[in-house]
Amino acid sequence: MSFEELSIADRIAKIRPTLPESVRLIAVSKLKPASAIRQAYEAGIRDFGESRIQEAIAKQEELEDLEDITWHFIGHLQTNKAKLALERMQWIHSVDRLKLAREIQRLVEKGSPCPNLCLQVKFRPDANKSGWDWPDLEPDLPRLDDLSALKVQGLMTILPFGLPSEESRVIFREARQGCDRLQEQSWKHLHFSQLSMGMSDDYPLAVEAGSTMVRLGRILFGDRPQ
């Protein structure tokens, strides 16, 4: 039986042993039905990634009996959807601009919960991705550090599409080194212990470089509808 023919549970059973215990497996369930999430849950997965707030809420309501799921928002977050994301998600990996960080601070000051946050960065130019270009993040870090209500835990990055493996390996190493440098600095409120990188096509390279969270969708659930 080919990998494509395996059930969700069998796919998870094959992939889990390849990940160190220190790496958190986030099953990217966007565009997949709640029934697929339930199958992954029954196979031991507790972390699920969604990229559209309304879609995530509908699934959460259908899966209310699964009380120990941790929900991760991984898509581009519009400022006007930030309040819903704060209320519904335990992690937001895609804080990709200072304006959004300031809006989260404002909402938390008004009483919204604050999930764990990752700053989305790009280690190579990529017009198709949101986030700070790596050189542009440094000037904003003191401003981010002044946002005392934020729970910034680390960085998230997505590689440009279609890179050869060796270039992917180099970028993942740069991301690990960059995250480590930030962790070594003295911040009032920012933390950089987490590095969210690695997807279905490149997660082994990300793990090798030191990722702490991988976001796997297609390799667990199969191709998404176009």
Secondary structure, DSSP 8 states (H G I E B T S, - for coil): --GGGS-HHHHHHHHGGGS-TTSEEEEE-TTS-HHHHHHHHHTT--EEEES-HHHHHHHHHHTTT-TT-EEEE-S---GGGHHHHHHH-SEEEEE-SHHHHHHHHHHHHTT----EEEEEEESS--TTS-SEEHHHHHHHHHHHHT-TT-EEEEEEE---TT--HHHHHHHHHHHHHHHHHHHHS--SS----EEE---TTTHHHHHHHT-SEEEE-HHHH-----
